Amino acid sequence: MTDGVLLNMLRRDPELKGYNTVILDEFHERGVGSDTALALLREAQCNYREGLKIVVMSATLLGEKASDDGDEETMKSKLTRVLGGEEHCAVLQSEGRQYPITVQYASRGDPQLRALVRD
């Protein structure tokens, strides 16, 4: 679901009674909606549902700086702090893999390509 749908759910039910875990994926694509959703989820976790699990996922977020204002705090440390500190917030990291690719170009006269491309 989108962050807008999640925000509407939180507006109707701030405790998110029917859910045990909320996953915020692609969090590096931050915006007002996702930041607000994280703040409201954390508020629900602290005030209503201590057992509510919040999972923040991103392929690129851990190495980024939290802001461009000269503050050297990384996004990893800021998120860890916002989510309750290291004693309450595990950080899992998975190394990605890259596979070599080969780029091949077909000529416009190729019969297989002609079936896919119209002039």
C-alpha positions in Angstrom: 0.0 0.0 0.0 1.1 3.6 -0.4 2.1 5.8 2.5 -1.1 7.8 1.9 -3.2 4.7 2.5 -1.2 3.9 5.7 -1.7 7.4 6.9 -5.4 7.1 6.4 -5.4 3.8 8.3 -3.5 5.4 11.2 -5.9 8.3 11.2 -8.9 5.9 11.6 -7.1 3.5 14.0 -4.0 5.0 15.6 -3.3 1.7 17.4 -3.4 -0.4 14.2 -5.2 -3.1 16.2 -5.3 -5.7 13.3 -1.6 -5.6 12.6 1.5 -6.9 14.3 4.1 -5.6 11.9 4.4 -2.7 9.5 7.1 -2.7 6.8 8.2 0.6 5.3 10.1 -0.4 2.1 12.2 1.8 -0.1 12.6 4.2 2.7 15.4 6.0 1.0 12.7 7.5 -1.3 11.8 9.7 1.7 9.0 12.2 1.6 6.5 13.9 4.0 4.2 10.9 3.8 6.7 8.2 4.7 8.4 10.4 7.4 4.9 11.2 9.0 4.0 7.5 8.8 7.2 6.5 10.6 6.5 9.2 13.3 2.9 8.0 13.8 3.9 4.3 13.9 6.6 5.1 16.5 4.0 7.0 18.5 1.6 4.1 18.3 4.4 1.7 19.4 5.4 3.9 22.4 1.9 4.8 23.6 -0.5 2.0 22.6 1.3 -1.1 21.2 4.7 -1.9 22.6 4.7 -5.1 20.6 4.1 -3.4 17.2 7.0 -4.2 15.0 8.3 -1.5 12.6 10.6 -2.7 9.8 12.3 0.0 7.8 13.9 -1.3 4.6 16.1 0.3 1.9 18.8 -0.8 -0.5 20.8 2.4 -0.1 19.8 4.2 3.1 22.5 3.1 5.6 25.4 5.0 4.1 23.6 8.3 3.4 24.0 11.4 5.6 20.8 12.3 7.5 20.9 15.9 6.2 22.9 18.3 4.1 23.2 21.0 6.8 26.7 19.9 7.8 25.5 17.4 10.4 27.6 14.3 10.1 25.0 11.9 11.6 24.3 9.1 9.2 20.8 8.0 8.3 21.5 4.7 10.0 22.3 6.3 13.3 19.4 8.7 13.1 16.9 5.9 12.3 18.3 3.7 15.0 17.9 6.6 17.5 14.3 7.3 16.3 13.4 3.7 16.5 14.4 3.3 20.1 18.2 2.9 20.1 20.4 0.0 19.6 18.9 -2.0 22.5 15.4 -1.9 20.7 16.4 -1.7 17.1 18.4 -4.3 15.2 20.1 -3.3 12.0 20.4 -6.1 9.5 22.5 -5.8 6.4 22.6 -8.0 3.4 25.3 -7.7 0.8 24.0 -7.3 -2.7 25.3 -9.1 -5.7 26.0 -7.8 -9.2 26.0 -10.0 -12.2 27.9 -9.2 -15.4 25.7 -8.3 -18.4 26.4 -8.2 -22.1 24.6 -5.7 -24.3 23.8 -6.8 -27.8 22.2 -4.8 -30.4 20.1 -6.3 -33.1 19.9 -4.8 -36.6 16.6 -3.5 -37.8 16.5 -6.2 -40.4 16.6 -9.0 -37.8 13.4 -11.1 -38.2 12.9 -11.6 -34.5 13.2 -7.9 -33.9 10.8 -7.1 -36.8 8.1 -9.0 -35.0 8.4 -6.7 -32.0 9.2 -3.3 -33.6 7.0 -1.4 -36.1 8.4 1.3 -38.4 
